[in-house]
């Protein structure tokens, strides 16, 4: 029956049980089927391998010793060939150091010593299945994040080659500045992702506008101004990182409320978001673009002082202006003694 306390339903899981003793095999089958699992039985290593190769299982439960020569742990070798890979629990009534070593070498999920109470066995099966599912989801999430954090920014740079490296540089600027401003590690993590993806909405901006060598017309500028909102929509599935979407949406807002898309003012944008606003502008000024050469540090300092309290958070603008004046581009270096 379904374990409501964990939201775990055994009926959704198929288990392969392997044991060369008929009575033990029947007993294990009775316990697991009684708990709701779908079960298939095998009485030898050969039959177990045939079963694994013919249908998917969410768990394999096997005796350590199968007959005179076979070891149940070898089932793990064949299980690793399957996708998704089922975890293997080894049961043994004759625990030995060598047997445990062999099991560990084959990366089994757990070793259970017989005799074992039905409740303990079921708890172990449930735990192993849940841990395997969690590890698999985490792996899929990591894979998705790698796509999100590498492929998508590169897609933008392919649309506008003049901004090559822009996203990765902005990540460095925002994180360095956030650390110096005492932003929490949790917010810094979200900020790094927002910095990497802040221009993702430019996917919806025509190439001829992004790569135009001269100034944009008012109509073209209105198209460009849509990219924060489009980025917010592109990231709509990023439900567990609401701040990331928010800061992507806000990265063209201004301290004086004259920015876009929502004309937010002052602290309506949280500190990490205000850091992103400033870092994004800094990179746009410090690097050559299709429509302008790179600005010298002195000119950037002058702009930040002039725009303190207007375009930028005044404290942040003066902090960066002072740092650039004293250390030049090394102000943004992680290691203060290293060249940027």
Secondary structure, DSSP 8 states (H G I E B T S, - for coil): --BTTTTB-GGG-EEEEE-S-HHHHHHHHHHHHHTT-EEEEESSHHHHHHHHHHS--SEEEEESEETTTEEGGGHHHHHTTSSS--EEEEEESS--HHHHHHHHHTT-SEEEESS--HHHHHHHHHHHHHHHHHHHHHHHHHHHHHIIIIIHHHHHHHH-GGGTTHHHHHHHHHHHHHHHTT--HHHHHHHHHHHHHTTGGGGGS-HHHHT-SS---HHHHHHHTTHHHHHHHHTTT-TT-HHHHHHHHHTT--TBS--SSS--BGGGS-HHHHHHHHHHHHHHHHS-BTTB----HHHHHHHHHHHBTTTB-HHHHHHHHHHHHHHGGGGG-SSTTS--
